[in-house]
């Protein structure tokens, strides 16, 4: 693939992984993050740090945003609009409320910029190995122009409908993640309480009908009892849980299993595990089960 420039704004767990894979795929990645260490990480990965989001907007025809909050997206939309690059396409990958994305779309459209709503299905660990799925929504012509970029950082991509449908699909995916993660932890703790070797439980159950992607991805952390290498922090996940719950209520859909999973993430927060991986719900269940093993804690 001939080298071409792609912008990335937001170089956290997901943004840094996407940037590294795009560099490997032959793209010149122009990236910005307000945290200096993350910009330095982009440089080590072969990318080119930018001083601001506006600078990224001026230098790249396609820009990926991976942001932590509604406020961050509003600020970045303003910066990209100020860059004045008509015809630019912005691939918005964050998990945020729909009204926030619609506001950003309107702001950018006034500057001649097309915003695609493209949340990602996958953890940070999966992002590093290019094992992501893009849930794209918005203008079909813009989506088609972005296909080479999608293929640079994801294993699959789908145009699921009109702008906003990507977020709706993401809410469904994350609802299942929330439930399956707690279910995996519950199964692992039952194995421990039954006197079985956690590593063997993971190996055997993962090969059978009872497996899930969350068991396979987060089971190894549960076996070790070490959640310090977070691919999704519990504190950040709380934001996603609220968005899913709000959306379900807005459409009048009951989500009893999702609601049943929520207290375990809240308990992890109360135990001081906000910066640990969401797999730490296993530690919550271990405390409840009074298992002999005591999971390791992060330095924080």
Long-range contacts (C-beta under 8 A, 24 or more apart in sequence): 1-25, 1-26, 1-27, 1-148, 2-26, 3-27, 3-28, 4-28, 4-148, 5-29, 5-30, 5-59, 5-60, 5-61, 6-30, 6-60, 6-62, 6-63, 6-64, 6-149, 6-152, 7-31, 7-32, 7-50, 7-56, 7-57, 7-59, 7-60, 7-62, 7-63, 7-64, 8-32, 8-42, 8-47, 8-56, 8-63, 8-64, 8-65, 8-66, 9-33, 9-53, 9-56, 9-63, 9-64, 9-65, 9-66, 9-67, 9-76, 10-65, 10-66, 10-67, 10-68, 10-72, 10-76, 10-94, 11-35, 11-38, 11-39, 11-41, 11-42, 11-66, 12-38, 12-66, 12-68, 13-124, 13-127, 13-230, 13-231, 13-232, 14-66, 14-93, 14-120, 14-124, 14-127, 15-64, 15-66, 16-41, 16-42, 16-45, 17-124, 17-127, 17-128, 17-153, 18-64, 18-66, 18-93, 18-127, 18-132, 18-153, 19-45, 19-47, 20-45, 20-46, 20-47, 20-128, 21-127, 21-128, 21-130, 21-152, 21-153, 22-149, 22-152, 22-153, 23-47, 25-151, 25-152, 25-153, 26-152, 27-149, 27-152, 30-55, 30-56, 30-59, 30-60, 31-56, 32-56, 52-79, 53-79, 53-80, 54-79, 54-80, 54-82, 54-83, 55-83, 56-80, 56-83, 57-82, 57-83, 57-85, 57-88, 58-83, 58-84, 58-85, 60-88, 61-85, 61-87, 61-88, 61-89, 62-88, 62-89, 62-90, 62-91, 62-145, 62-146, 62-149, 63-88, 63-89, 63-90, 63-91, 64-90, 64-91, 64-93, 64-149, 65-90, 65-91, 65-92, 65-93, 65-94, 66-93, 66-94, 67-94, 67-96, 68-94, 68-236, 68-239, 69-96, 69-239, 70-96, 70-97, 70-100, 73-100, 73-101, 73-104, 74-100, 74-103, 74-104, 74-107, 76-104, 77-103, 77-104, 77-107, 77-108, 77-115, 78-107, 80-108, 80-111, 80-113, 81-107, 81-108, 81-110, 81-111, 81-113, 82-111, 84-111, 85-112, 85-113, 86-111, 86-112, 86-113, 87-112, 87-113, 87-114, 88-112, 88-113, 88-114, 89-113, 89-114, 89-116, 89-142, 89-145, 89-146, 90-114, 90-115, 90-116, 91-116, 91-118, 91-136, 91-146, 91-149, 91-150, 92-116, 92-117, 92-118, 93-118, 93-119, 93-120, 93-134, 94-119, 95-119, 95-167, 95-170, 95-174, 95-239, 95-240, 95-243, 96-167, 96-243, 97-243, 97-246, 97-247, 98-164, 98-167, 98-168, 98-247, 101-163, 101-164, 101-167, 102-163, 102-164, 105-163, 114-138, 114-139, 114-142, 115-163, 116-142, 116-143, 116-146, 116-163, 116-166, 117-163, 117-164, 117-165, 117-166, 117-167, 118-166, 119-166, 119-167, 119-169, 119-170, 120-154, 120-170, 121-170, 121-173, 123-217, 123-218, 123-231, 123-232, 124-230, 124-231, 124-232, 125-217, 125-231, 126-217, 126-231, 127-153, 130-154, 130-155, 131-155, 133-157, 133-158, 134-158, 135-160, 135-166, 135-167, 135-169, 135-170, 135-173, 136-160, 136-166, 137-161, 137-162, 137-163, 137-164, 137-165, 137-166, 137-167, 137-169, 138-162, 138-163, 138-166, 139-163, 168-247, 171-243, 171-244, 171-247, 171-248, 174-240, 174-244, 175-244, 175-248, 175-255, 175-258, 177-214, 178-237, 178-241, 178-244, 178-258, 178-261, 178-262, 178-265, 179-257, 179-258, 179-261, 180-212, 180-213, 180-214, 180-215, 181-214, 181-218, 181-261, 181-278, 181-279, 181-281, 182-261, 182-264, 182-281, 183-212, 183-214, 184-212, 184-214, 184-215, 184-218, 184-219, 184-222, 184-282, 185-222, 185-264, 185-279, 185-281, 185-282, 185-284, 185-285, 186-285, 187-215, 188-219, 188-222, 188-223, 188-282, 189-282, 189-285, 189-286, 189-289, 189-291, 192-286, 192-289, 192-291, 192-293, 193-289, 193-291, 198-222, 198-223, 199-223, 218-277, 218-278, 218-279, 221-277, 221-279, 221-280, 221-282, 222-279, 222-282, 224-296, 225-282, 225-283, 225-286, 225-293, 225-294, 225-295, 225-296, 226-295, 226-296, 226-298, 227-273, 227-276, 227-277, 227-279, 227-280, 227-283, 227-295, 227-296, 227-298, 228-276, 228-277, 228-296, 228-298, 228-299, 228-300, 229-277, 230-275, 230-276, 230-277, 230-278, 231-277, 232-277, 232-278, 233-274, 233-275, 233-276, 233-277, 233-278, 234-265, 234-268, 234-269, 234-273, 234-274, 234-275, 234-276, 234-277, 234-278, 234-280, 235-269, 235-274, 235-275, 237-265, 237-278, 238-265, 238-266, 238-269, 241-265, 272-297, 273-297, 273-298, 275-300
